[in-house]
């Protein structure tokens, strides 16, 4: 499984959405499941999948599917 598949899988499993939903318009609170609790579940899933610990500023700034890709690149994750 490559890093993009891991990333996408975290969103799909955490939010119960399909791969077709993964796009630029997927943002924090744009779907019911991506509330504050869902956000922290997503962070935990990503931290586990990539064996990283996100800084609080990055967790707060992680506001969309696309932003998340850039955030994880800061931690050495290559997509």
N, C-alpha and C positions, 0 to 999 in steps of 0.2 A: 504494500500500500504506500503510495507516495504522499508527500506532505499536503498536496491539494486535496486528495481524497480524505486524509485525516481531518483536515480543516472543515471540509464540506460535511463530513460525517458527524462532527461535533454539533453543527447547526441542525442537521436533519434529526439526529437522535434527541437533542435537547429540546427542540421546539416542535417536533412531530410534523415537520414539513417535508415537501418533496424537493428533489434536486432542481426542479424547474423554478422553485421559489428563490433560489440563490442568485441574486443579482444586485445591482447598484441600489435598487429601491428598498432592499431589505435593511431596515434601520431599527434602532432601539424604539420600542413602543409602536412600530408600524404593524405588528401583529400582536394578538392578545398574549401569546406565550412569552414574548420578549418584554417582560416587565422587570422590575428590580430583582425579583427572586430568580427569574429565568436568566437574567444577565449574569448573576453570580454562578448559576449552574453551568452556563456556557463557559465562563472563565475557568471554572474547575475542570470542565471537560477538556478544554484546550491546554491547560497546564498539565493535565495528566497525559494527554496525547503526545505532547512535545517535550515533556519533562522539563518544564520551565516554571518560574514564579514571576508573574506579572507585577510590576510596580503599581501602586495605587493610582498614580496619575494616568498610566496607560489603561487601567481598568475603567476609569472615569471617561477617558477620551475615546474608548472603544465603542463608537456609536453606530457603526454600520458594518455590513458584511465586507465592504471594500476597505474601510478603515482598518478593520481587523487584520487584513493581509499585510498592510504596511506596518502595523504595530508588531506583529510577530516577526517580521523581517529584522526589527531592531534587536531581537533575541537570537538571531542567527538562523532562523527558519527560512529556508529557500523554497520558493514556489516555482 
